[in-house]
Amino acid sequence: MADGRSWEGNWRVRLYERVRERGYDSLTAFAEARPTASLIALAKELGPDDLAGVQVFSGLLAEAERRKQITRLVRGLLVRELWACLPNGWPAVLDDANRFKVAKAFGVWVAFTPETHKERADRAGDALLATPPPPGWRPLGPNDELLLTLLPDEEV
């Protein structure tokens, strides 16, 4: 959004109008229909010129808070970042280049993770590095078995 139009007017109303135009009753339902799409990709689909990924995240977080599903949101964010940063899945070897890709995915993920869940996210990231998943692993959504083990649905 180089031209800054995403912040003009009431972007929340615009965001939810676009979600409803696409036949969804919530932003969460829209996003979960695209579980591997980045926040930026979701924003572009909803408004290529006037919505930003951070606005999509803000709406998703508000809905997750109301539904008491923040841990699920956090797992979903990790899925989105892994798909964005590791298009071929988890690397077989964590050489410098692959370690950077993993660090980038984890960094963006933790940056978006709400403060209440940062410690759990850090531990989950540490666990993935200590005991890496199989090469090529790419979770398909927040219900991935490994992610559910690392970040179970217990709200803090």
Secondary structure as UniProt FT lines:
FT   TURN            2..3
FT   HELIX           5..7
FT   HELIX           11..21
FT   TURN            22..23
FT   HELIX           27..32
FT   TURN            35..36
FT   HELIX           39..46
FT   TURN            48..50
FT   HELIX           53..67
FT   HELIX           70..85
FT   TURN            87..88
FT   HELIX           96..112
FT   HELIX           115..117
FT   HELIX           118..130
FT   TURN            135..136
FT   TURN            142..143
FT   HELIX           145..150
//
